[in-house]
Amino acid sequence: MADSAADLLDSVADVYDESVPFFAAFARRLTAWAGPPPGARLLDPGAGRGAVSLAAAEALGPSYAVLAVDASPRMVDALAALPVPGLRARVMDAAALDLPDRSRDAVLSARIRRGTGRAAPPPRPRGG
């Protein structure tokens, strides 16, 4: 992620979830829809303050393992400070993951496209 994007996210890290309150509700719905099995090793790229990671923790309980990654150190610090068993948070660019192959069973993300700009194709134009 470009430094300017990480800097921008750092600047709003303290109030991010309060400024965008629908993330938690969306993350619960996304997690329910995806249905990760108990014991799954999940990757949450572009995790931000961890809405998806926390929804997975709530849904799966102590049998899960989530690695939340984000390019914003302040977002990662806020997430890592939460006392959530099974959750690890690391500063990492989601477009250049430094993880061993097959280290995760599933990827679940609410904002990966916006977070990297390269992880998904651009949306089709309206009416197209």
C-alpha positions as CSV (number, residue, x, y, z in Angstrom):
1,M,0.0,0.0,0.0
2,A,1.3,3.5,-0.7
3,D,2.7,5.2,2.3
4,S,0.2,8.0,1.9
5,A,-2.7,5.6,2.2
6,A,-1.2,4.0,5.3
7,D,-0.6,7.5,6.7
8,L,-4.2,8.4,6.1
9,L,-5.5,5.3,7.8
10,D,-3.1,6.0,10.7
11,S,-4.5,9.5,11.1
12,V,-8.1,8.1,11.6
13,A,-7.3,4.9,13.5
14,D,-8.6,6.1,16.8
15,V,-12.0,7.0,15.5
16,Y,-12.3,4.7,12.5
17,D,-15.0,2.4,13.8
18,E,-17.0,5.2,15.3
19,S,-16.9,7.1,12.1
20,V,-18.0,4.1,10.0
21,P,-20.4,2.3,12.4
22,F,-21.8,-0.1,9.8
23,F,-18.5,-2.1,9.6
24,A,-19.4,-4.2,12.6
25,A,-22.9,-5.2,11.3
26,F,-21.6,-5.8,7.8
27,A,-18.7,-8.0,9.2
28,R,-21.2,-10.1,11.2
29,R,-23.3,-10.7,8.1
30,L,-20.2,-11.4,6.0
31,T,-18.9,-14.0,8.5
32,A,-22.3,-15.7,8.7
33,W,-22.6,-15.8,4.9
34,A,-19.0,-17.2,4.5
35,G,-19.6,-19.8,7.3
36,P,-15.9,-20.5,8.2
37,P,-15.8,-23.9,9.9
38,P,-14.7,-24.1,13.5
39,G,-10.9,-24.5,13.7
40,A,-10.4,-22.5,10.5
41,R,-7.2,-20.5,10.1
42,L,-8.5,-17.2,8.7
43,L,-6.7,-14.4,7.0
44,D,-8.3,-10.9,7.2
45,P,-6.2,-8.7,4.8
46,G,-6.9,-5.0,5.0
47,A,-8.2,-5.6,8.5
48,G,-8.3,-2.1,9.7
49,R,-9.6,-2.1,13.3
50,G,-10.7,-5.7,12.9
51,A,-14.4,-5.7,12.3
52,V,-14.2,-9.0,10.3
53,S,-11.6,-10.5,12.7
54,L,-13.8,-9.7,15.7
55,A,-17.0,-11.0,14.0
56,A,-15.2,-14.3,13.2
57,A,-14.0,-14.5,16.9
58,E,-17.6,-14.0,18.1
59,A,-19.0,-16.6,15.6
60,L,-16.4,-19.3,15.9
61,G,-15.3,-19.0,19.6
62,P,-12.0,-20.2,20.8
63,S,-11.5,-22.8,18.1
64,Y,-10.4,-20.4,15.5
65,A,-7.2,-18.6,14.5
66,V,-7.3,-15.2,12.7
67,L,-4.4,-13.3,11.3
68,A,-5.4,-9.7,10.7
69,V,-3.1,-7.7,8.5
70,D,-3.1,-4.0,7.6
71,A,-0.6,-1.5,6.3
72,S,-1.6,1.0,9.0
73,P,0.5,0.5,12.2
74,R,-2.0,2.4,14.3
75,M,-4.9,0.2,13.1
76,V,-2.9,-2.9,13.8
77,D,-1.8,-1.6,17.3
78,A,-5.4,-0.9,18.2
79,L,-6.5,-4.4,17.1
80,A,-3.6,-6.2,18.7
81,A,-4.4,-4.5,22.1
82,L,-7.8,-6.2,22.3
83,P,-7.8,-9.3,24.6
84,V,-9.2,-11.7,21.9
85,P,-7.9,-15.3,22.1
86,G,-6.8,-16.7,18.7
87,L,-6.3,-13.3,17.1
88,R,-3.0,-12.0,15.9
89,A,-2.5,-8.7,14.1
90,R,0.5,-7.8,11.9
91,V,1.5,-4.7,9.9
92,M,1.7,-6.0,6.3
93,D,0.7,-4.8,2.9
94,A,-2.2,-7.0,1.8
95,A,-1.0,-6.7,-1.8
96,A,2.4,-8.2,-0.9
97,L,1.6,-10.8,1.8
98,D,4.6,-12.3,3.4
99,L,3.1,-15.7,4.5
100,P,3.9,-19.3,3.8
101,D,1.8,-21.1,1.2
102,R,-1.2,-22.9,2.7
103,S,-0.8,-21.2,6.1
104,R,-4.5,-20.1,6.1
105,D,-7.7,-22.1,5.3
106,A,-9.8,-19.1,4.2
107,V,-9.6,-15.4,3.4
108,L,-12.3,-13.2,4.7
109,S,-12.1,-9.4,4.2
110,A,-14.5,-6.5,4.1
111,R,-12.3,-3.9,2.6
112,I,-9.5,-5.5,0.7
113,R,-10.1,-3.8,-2.6
114,R,-10.1,-0.4,-1.1
115,G,-7.1,-1.3,1.0
116,T,-4.8,-2.4,-1.8
117,G,-6.3,-1.1,-5.0
118,R,-4.9,-4.2,-6.8
119,A,-6.5,-7.2,-5.1
120,A,-9.7,-7.2,-7.1
121,P,-10.7,-6.0,-10.6
122,P,-12.3,-2.6,-10.8
123,P,-16.1,-2.6,-10.6
124,R,-18.1,-2.4,-13.9
125,P,-19.4,1.0,-14.8
126,R,-22.9,1.7,-13.8
127,G,-25.3,0.4,-16.4
128,G,-22.6,-1.7,-17.9
